[in-house]
Amino acid sequence: MATFNKFNSFVEAMAEKAHNLGSDTLKLALTNTAPSASDTGFLPGSSHPPPAAANGYTAGGNTLSVSSSSQTSGTYKLVAADSTFTASGGNLGPFRYVILYNDTATSDELIGYWDYGSSITLSDTETFTVDFSATNGVLQIA
């Protein structure tokens, strides 16, 4: 899987109680526009528009299924089930980046993103799975 990159605003949003990663609705959105660590807000009307809701892509992206949100010895770990995007009825994409954001937060606060290195387009019935490590989780905060 691609490397997780956090948005700088995530740190401040955590300190100011914008996130409850264990209970808020977290989503994964696809985009072909390169994010910047300095980005702050996401949907709607951001500079990183996701593909239109069509061909299997739901507006706003996939909802993350969080299985564990806990800390051990001062290190917090968020664990979630893998998330799969499936093209249905036509092509899905192109996209290169998968953005994790908090759909519950007032401004759809950004958390982080993964860069897959090149643009991806799924043909009808093809799938793309964001594969989260059961050991390392989606993210860790120490």
C-alpha positions in Angstrom: 0.0 0.0 0.0 1.1 3.6 -0.6 2.5 5.6 2.4 0.2 7.6 4.6 0.8 11.3 4.6 -1.0 13.4 7.2 -2.3 16.9 6.6 -0.8 19.6 8.8 -4.3 20.8 9.8 -5.0 17.3 11.3 -2.7 18.1 14.2 -4.5 21.3 15.1 -8.0 19.7 14.5 -7.1 16.9 17.0 -6.0 19.5 19.6 -9.2 21.5 19.2 -11.5 18.5 19.4 -12.6 18.4 15.8 -12.1 14.7 15.6 -13.3 11.6 17.5 -11.7 9.0 15.3 -13.4 6.2 17.2 -17.0 7.4 16.5 -17.0 10.0 13.8 -17.9 9.1 10.2 -14.6 8.8 8.4 -14.5 8.6 4.6 -12.1 7.8 1.8 -12.4 9.9 -1.3 -10.6 9.5 -4.6 -9.0 12.4 -6.5 -6.5 12.9 -9.3 -5.4 16.3 -8.0 -2.3 16.3 -5.9 -3.0 17.2 -2.2 -0.7 19.4 -0.2 0.2 19.0 3.4 -1.0 22.5 4.0 -4.6 21.8 2.7 -7.3 22.2 5.3 -10.9 21.6 4.0 -12.2 19.0 1.6 -15.8 18.7 0.4 -17.6 20.3 -1.3 -15.9 22.7 -3.7 -12.3 21.9 -2.7 -9.3 22.1 -4.9 -9.2 18.3 -4.9 -12.6 17.3 -6.4 -13.4 13.6 -6.3 -14.8 11.8 -9.3 -18.5 12.5 -9.9 -20.9 10.1 -8.2 -21.2 7.7 -11.1 -20.2 4.2 -12.3 -20.0 2.8 -8.8 -18.5 5.8 -7.0 -20.7 7.3 -4.3 -20.6 11.0 -3.7 -18.1 11.7 -1.0 -16.5 8.3 -1.2 -16.6 5.2 0.9 -17.4 5.2 4.6 -14.6 3.6 6.6 -15.6 0.8 8.9 -13.6 1.4 12.1 -12.9 -1.8 14.0 -10.7 -0.5 16.8 -9.7 2.9 18.2 -7.5 2.6 21.2 -4.1 3.4 22.8 -1.5 1.2 24.3 1.4 2.6 26.3 0.8 6.1 25.0 0.4 5.2 21.3 -3.0 5.5 19.7 -3.9 3.3 16.8 -6.9 3.5 14.5 -7.8 0.1 12.8 -10.3 -0.2 10.0 -11.5 -2.8 7.5 -10.2 -2.6 4.0 -12.3 -0.4 1.7 -13.0 -1.4 -1.9 -14.1 0.8 -4.8 -15.8 -1.1 -7.7 -16.5 0.3 -11.1 -20.1 -0.4 -12.1 -21.7 0.6 -15.4 -18.6 2.3 -16.8 -15.1 3.5 -16.0 -14.2 4.9 -12.5 -11.5 7.5 -12.4 -8.9 8.5 -13.1 -7.6 8.9 -9.6 -4.2 8.8 -8.0 -4.8 9.8 -4.4 -7.0 8.4 -1.7 -8.0 11.1 0.8 -9.1 10.2 4.4 -11.4 12.9 5.9 -13.8 13.3 8.7 -17.4 13.6 7.3 -18.8 14.3 10.8 -16.6 17.4 11.4 -18.1 20.7 10.4 -15.7 21.4 7.6 -15.1 17.8 6.6 -11.7 18.0 8.2 -8.8 16.4 6.3 -6.8 13.7 8.1 -4.4 12.3 5.5 -3.9 10.8 2.1 -2.1 8.1 0.1 -0.4 8.6 -3.2 -0.5 5.6 -5.5 2.2 7.0 -7.8 0.2 7.2 -11.1 -3.3 7.7 -12.2 -5.6 4.7 -12.0 -8.8 4.1 -14.0 -11.0 1.2 -13.2 -12.8 -0.4 -16.1 -16.4 -1.7 -15.6 -16.4 -4.4 -12.8 -12.8 -3.8 -11.8 -12.0 -3.1 -8.1 -9.5 -1.1 -6.2 -8.9 -2.0 -2.6 -7.4 0.3 0.0 -5.7 -2.4 2.1 -5.1 -1.3 5.7 -2.6 -3.2 7.9 -4.3 -5.1 10.7 -1.0 -4.6 12.7 -0.3 -1.0 12.0 -3.8 0.2 11.4 -4.8 3.2 9.3 -2.7 5.6 11.4 -0.9 5.8 14.7 -0.3 8.7 17.0 2.5 8.6 19.6 
